[in-house]
């Protein structure tokens, strides 16, 4: 059971406190309720660009990293389609340094053309390296636009196209910042060798005077239910043919999300999983294959992807995948197999909770979902899933009309 306290400042900043006096360290995590789904379709990649800009100096602090390193700290950040998370860990005795740094960049970044140009170049190089020039790097650009026609999940966090970041103006960047990076749109989580009164005093001192900003109200277009299968063939200079297939699944707060999650574990959770045993080990159709989903907050995708063994026909590989899915649709999963994936999920949750950084991140995430206490309820939601629910949801999810398929052919074969 992970204990926590929470309060809210008058400017709307939510604060979560998790005391753990078994460590001399503290974690300060700031989660902003903004991700790639909140971008203008003609100006994508901004949430990810800000992940870089936020380290480029703020109004009163020209360098973010230097003071933190002098205080014995380390930091990082990540962006998803749903939110952006900034976190640092440092000795608890120096925790005020983290409050100073985080509050100043929430107050206002040091916007200038030079900072924008530096970070723009970094992001553009990342785009080219990982998504344009890397083998299979364009897969999710193509697959997202195939599977989503309306919802902003149709582009990746890096952005829909390079030109959106190349053409971003300082005015564009300022508008995005003051719309989203405000106390009313943020969650501050403090964990480790700290006390509630101490965090209350520091939060009020450093964040209390920052203007609240207007709480961002999300009104995203809803993706219509897919009514027919979609298919795309790609040829590229890659080592092996690859197979990708996606199906729409449920939002993060839907109970069926947990069923879909366990389905991915049954199909692909390690060496004894169904897809690996049947299609890699026994039939030797794939050199590797996996099934996963993105854990997105709105209705997302469940995916099966694999690299084919040379000489194997794409249609034969797909037919073998469908055969495994049909088994899930027709036959109840054995209790032993179901319990095994539930036990694995329990181990993963327990292992994740061992890290102070992960606990802080999870507390922020569940607060974003609307219930911080979910951190202590997740396991029972997985444990309550039945074999009949697995079969029924497999039948609904793995419907041909709900699928998007990509045959990614190697021009080297």
C-alpha positions in Angstrom: 0.0 0.0 0.0 1.5 3.3 -1.1 0.7 6.1 1.3 0.2 9.7 0.1 -1.3 13.0 1.0 -2.6 15.6 -1.4 -3.6 19.3 -1.4 -4.1 22.1 -3.9 -2.8 25.6 -4.0 -5.1 28.5 -4.7 -3.7 28.8 -8.3 -4.9 25.3 -9.0 -1.6 23.4 -8.7 -2.3 19.9 -7.4 0.4 18.6 -5.0 0.9 15.0 -4.0 3.3 14.0 -1.1 4.7 10.5 -0.6 6.9 10.2 2.5 9.6 7.5 2.5 12.1 8.0 5.2 14.1 4.8 4.3 16.0 6.8 1.7 18.1 10.1 2.0 16.8 11.1 -1.5 13.8 13.1 -2.8 12.1 13.1 -6.1 10.3 16.2 -7.5 8.0 15.3 -10.4 6.1 17.9 -12.5 3.5 16.4 -14.8 1.8 18.8 -17.3 -1.6 17.7 -18.7 -0.5 18.3 -22.3 0.6 15.9 -25.0 0.8 15.5 -28.7 -3.0 15.0 -28.8 -3.4 18.6 -27.8 -1.6 20.1 -30.8 -2.9 21.9 -33.8 -2.9 19.4 -36.7 -0.9 21.9 -38.7 1.6 22.5 -35.9 2.5 19.1 -34.5 5.5 18.1 -32.4 5.2 21.1 -30.0 4.7 19.1 -26.8 7.9 17.1 -27.6 9.7 20.4 -28.6 8.9 21.7 -25.2 10.5 18.7 -23.5 13.7 20.2 -25.0 12.9 23.9 -24.6 12.2 23.4 -20.8 15.9 22.7 -20.2 17.0 25.8 -22.2 16.9 28.2 -19.3 14.1 30.2 -17.6 13.6 33.8 -16.7 15.8 33.9 -13.6 17.9 30.8 -14.3 20.0 30.7 -17.5 21.0 27.0 -17.0 18.7 24.4 -15.6 21.2 21.5 -15.3 24.1 23.3 -13.6 22.4 24.2 -10.3 20.8 20.7 -10.1 24.1 19.0 -10.6 25.8 21.2 -8.0 23.0 20.0 -5.6 23.8 16.4 -6.4 20.8 15.9 -8.6 19.9 14.3 -11.9 16.9 14.9 -14.1 15.0 13.9 -17.3 11.7 14.2 -19.0 9.5 12.3 -21.5 6.6 13.2 -23.7 3.6 11.0 -24.7 0.6 11.7 -26.9 -1.3 12.3 -23.6 1.0 14.2 -21.2 4.5 15.5 -20.5 6.5 14.6 -17.4 9.6 16.3 -15.9 11.4 14.7 -13.0 14.5 15.1 -10.9 16.1 13.2 -8.0 18.5 14.8 -5.5 19.5 14.5 -1.8 16.5 15.5 0.3 18.5 18.1 2.1 18.8 20.0 -1.2 15.2 19.7 -2.2 14.6 23.4 -2.3 16.9 23.6 -5.3 14.4 21.5 -7.3 11.5 23.7 -6.2 13.4 26.8 -7.3 14.2 25.3 -10.7 10.8 23.8 -11.5 8.8 26.9 -10.3 11.0 29.3 -12.4 10.4 27.4 -15.6 6.7 27.1 -14.9 6.7 30.9 -14.3 8.2 31.5 -17.7 10.8 30.1 -20.0 13.5 32.4 -21.3 12.0 32.6 -24.8 14.4 33.8 -27.5 15.2 33.0 -31.1 18.5 31.5 -30.1 17.1 29.0 -27.7 14.4 28.0 -30.1 16.9 27.5 -32.9 19.2 25.3 -30.8 16.3 23.0 -29.7 14.7 23.1 -33.1 17.9 21.7 -34.6 18.1 19.0 -31.9 14.5 17.9 -32.5 14.9 18.0 -36.3 18.0 15.8 -36.1 16.1 13.4 -33.9 13.3 13.2 -36.4 15.7 12.5 -39.2 17.8 10.0 -37.3 15.0 7.9 -35.7 12.1 8.3 -38.1 13.4 9.1 -41.6 16.8 7.3 -41.9 16.4 4.4 -39.5 15.2 1.0 -40.8 11.4 0.7 -40.1 11.5 4.2 -38.6 8.5 5.4 -40.5 6.3 2.4 -39.5 4.3 4.3 -36.8 3.9 7.4 -38.9 2.2 5.3 -41.6 0.3 3.0 -39.2 -1.2 5.7 -37.1 -2.5 7.6 -40.1 -3.9 4.3 -41.4 -5.6 3.3 -38.1 -6.8 6.8 -37.1 -8.7 9.1 -39.4 -10.0 11.7 -36.9 -8.4 11.5 -33.4 -5.0 13.3 -32.9 -3.4 9.9 -32.1 -3.0 9.9 -35.9 0.4 11.6 -35.4 3.4 10.7 -33.2 4.8 12.8 -30.4 7.8 13.7 -32.6 5.2 15.4 -35.0 3.4 14.5 -38.2 6.0 16.0 -40.4 9.4 17.7 -40.1 8.2 21.0 -41.5 6.0 21.6 -38.5 9.0 22.0 -36.3 11.2 23.6 -38.9 8.6 26.4 -39.4 7.6 26.9 -35.7 7.8 30.6 -34.8 8.7 32.1 -31.5 5.1 33.4 -31.3 3.7 29.8 -31.9 5.9 28.5 -29.1 4.9 31.3 -26.6 1.2 30.7 -27.2 1.6 26.9 -26.7 3.5 27.5 -23.4 1.1 30.0 -21.8 -1.9 27.8 -22.8 -0.6 24.6 -21.3 2.3 25.1 -18.9 0.4 26.6 -16.0 -0.3 25.7 -12.4 -3.9 24.9 -13.2 -2.7 22.4 -15.8 0.1 20.7 -13.7 0.6 18.1 -11.0 3.5 18.4 -8.6 4.5 15.2 -6.9 7.2 15.1 -4.1 8.4 11.8 -2.8 11.1 10.5 -0.5 12.7 11.8 2.7 10.3 14.8 3.1 7.3 15.7 5.3 3.9 17.1 4.5 4.4 20.4 6.4 7.8 20.9 4.6 6.3 20.3 1.1 3.3 22.6 1.9 5.6 25.4 2.9 7.9 25.0 -0.1 5.1 24.6 -2.6 3.5 27.8 -1.3 6.8 29.7 -1.3 7.9 28.7 -4.8 4.7 28.0 -6.7 2.0 29.9 -4.8 2.5 33.3 -6.6 2.6 31.9 -10.1 -0.6 33.0 -12.0 -3.0 30.1 -12.3 -3.5 30.4 -16.0 -6.7 29.2 -17.6 -7.4 25.5 -17.1 -7.2 23.8 -20.5 -10.5 22.1 -21.5 -9.9 19.3 -23.8 -12.3 18.9 -26.7 -10.8 16.3 -29.0 -12.5 14.8 -32.1 -13.8 11.3 -31.4 -12.7 8.5 -33.6 -15.6 6.7 -35.2 -15.8 2.9 -34.8 -13.9 1.3 -37.6 -16.3 -0.5 -40.0 -14.0 -2.2 -42.4 -10.4 -3.5 -42.5 -7.6 -1.3 -43.8 -4.4 -2.4 -45.5 -1.2 -0.8 -46.6 1.9 -2.2 -48.4 5.3 -0.6 -48.1 8.6 -1.4 -49.8 11.8 -0.1 -48.2 15.5 -0.7 -47.8 15.2 -2.8 -44.6 16.8 -6.1 -43.7 13.7 -8.3 -43.4 10.0 -8.3 -44.3 7.9 -7.2 -41.4 4.2 -7.6 -40.5 2.2 -5.1 -38.5 -1.5 -5.4 -37.5 -3.5 -3.1 -35.2 -6.9 -3.2 -33.6 -8.7 -0.4 -31.7 -9.1 -1.0 -28.0 -10.5 0.9 -25.0 -9.7 4.1 -23.0 -7.4 3.8 -20.0 -10.3 4.2 -17.5 -12.5 1.5 -19.1 -12.5 -1.8 -17.2 -12.0 -3.6 -20.5 -8.5 -2.0 -20.8 -7.3 -4.5 -18.2 -8.7 -7.4 -20.1 -7.0 -6.2 -23.3 -3.8 -5.8 -21.4 -3.9 -9.4 -20.2 -4.7 -10.5 -23.7 -1.4 -9.0 -24.9 0.5 -10.9 -22.1 -1.1 -14.2 -23.0 -0.1 -13.7 -26.6 3.3 -12.2 -26.1 4.5 -12.1 -22.5 7.8 -13.8 -22.9 9.3 -17.1 -24.2 6.4 -19.3 -23.1 3.7 -17.0 -24.7 1.5 -18.3 -27.4 2.8 -16.3 -30.4 6.4 -17.0 -29.6 5.9 -20.7 -28.9 3.8 -21.3 -32.0 5.1 -18.9 -34.7 8.8 -18.4 -33.7 9.7 -21.7 -32.1 7.5 -24.3 -33.7 6.5 -23.0 -37.2 9.6 -20.8 -37.5 7.6 -18.2 -39.5 8.9 -15.2 -37.5 12.4 -14.4 -36.2 10.6 -12.4 -33.5 7.0 -11.4 -32.8 5.3 -9.3 -30.1 1.9 -8.1 -29.0 1.5 -4.9 -27.0 -0.6 -1.7 -26.7 0.3 1.9 -26.0 -1.4 2.4 -22.7 -3.0 5.6 -24.1 -5.6 7.5 -22.1 -8.1 7.7 -25.0 -9.1 4.6 -27.0 -5.8 3.4 -28.4 -4.4 0.4 -30.4 -3.4 -3.1 -29.6 -0.7 -4.3 -32.0 1.0 -7.5 -33.2 4.3 -7.0 -35.1 7.0 -9.3 -36.2 9.9 -9.8 -38.5 9.5 -12.7 -40.9 12.0 -15.4 -41.5 13.5 -15.0 -45.0 11.5 -16.8 -47.6 8.3 -16.9 -45.6 5.3 -15.4 -47.5 3.5 -12.5 -45.8 0.1 -14.1 -46.3 1.2 -17.3 -44.7 2.6 -15.4 -41.7 -0.7 -13.4 -41.3 -2.8 -16.6 -41.6 -0.7 -18.2 -38.8 -1.3 -15.1 -36.6 -5.0 -15.2 -37.3 -5.1 -18.9 -36.4 -3.7 -18.1 -32.9 -6.2 -15.2 -32.5 -9.1 -17.5 -33.5 -8.1 -20.0 -30.7 -8.5 -17.1 -28.2 -11.9 -16.3 -29.7 -13.2 -19.8 -29.5 -11.5 -21.4 -26.5 -11.4 -20.3 -22.9 -7.9 -19.7 -21.6 -6.9 -22.3 -19.0 -6.9 -21.0 -15.4 -3.2 -22.0 -15.0 -2.2 -19.8 -18.0 -4.4 -16.9 -16.9 -3.0 -17.0 -13.4 0.5 -17.0 -14.7 0.0 -13.8 -16.6 -1.8 -12.3 -13.6 1.2 -13.3 -11.4 3.6 -11.7 -13.9 1.6 -8.5 -13.8 1.6 -8.5 -10.0 5.4 -8.9 -10.1 5.8 -6.0 -12.6 3.7 -3.7 -10.5 5.7 -4.7 -7.3 9.0 -4.3 -9.1 8.0 -0.9 -10.4 6.9 0.3 -7.0 10.4 -0.4 -5.6 11.8 2.7 -7.3 11.1 6.0 -5.6 11.2 7.7 -9.0 8.6 5.3 -10.4 6.3 5.8 -7.4 6.4 9.5 -7.8 5.6 9.1 -11.5 2.8 6.7 -10.9 1.2 9.0 -8.3 1.2 11.9 -10.8 -0.2 9.7 -13.5 -3.1 8.4 -11.4 -3.8 11.9 -10.2 -4.0 12.9 -13.9 -6.5 10.1 -14.4 -8.7 11.6 -11.6 -8.0 9.2 -8.7 -4.6 9.1 -7.1 -5.7 6.1 -5.0 -5.8 4.0 -8.2 -2.1 3.3 -7.5 -3.3 0.9 -4.8 -6.2 -0.6 -6.8 -4.7 -1.7 -10.1 -3.8 -5.2 -9.0 -7.3 -6.1 -7.9 -8.6 -4.9 -11.3 -6.3 -7.4 -13.1 -7.1 -10.2 -10.6 -10.8 -9.8 -11.2 -10.6 -10.5 -15.0 -12.2 -13.9 -15.9 -11.4 -16.5 -18.6 -14.8 -15.8 -20.2 -14.1 -12.0 -20.3 -10.8 -12.8 -22.1 -12.5 -14.9 -24.7 -15.4 -12.4 -25.2 -13.1 -9.4 -25.6 -10.8 -11.3 -27.9 -13.8 -12.0 -30.1 -14.7 -8.3 -30.2 -11.2 -6.8 -30.5 -9.9 -9.2 -33.2 -12.7 -8.5 -35.6 -11.4 -8.1 -39.2 -13.4 -4.9 -39.6 -11.6 -3.4 -36.6 -8.1 -4.0 -38.0 -5.4 -2.1 -39.9 -2.7 -4.2 -41.5 0.7 -3.2 -42.9 2.9 -5.5 -45.1 6.4 -3.9 -44.9 8.5 -5.5 -47.6 12.2 -5.5 -47.8 13.6 -4.5 -51.2 16.8 -6.5 -50.3 15.2 -9.9 -50.5 
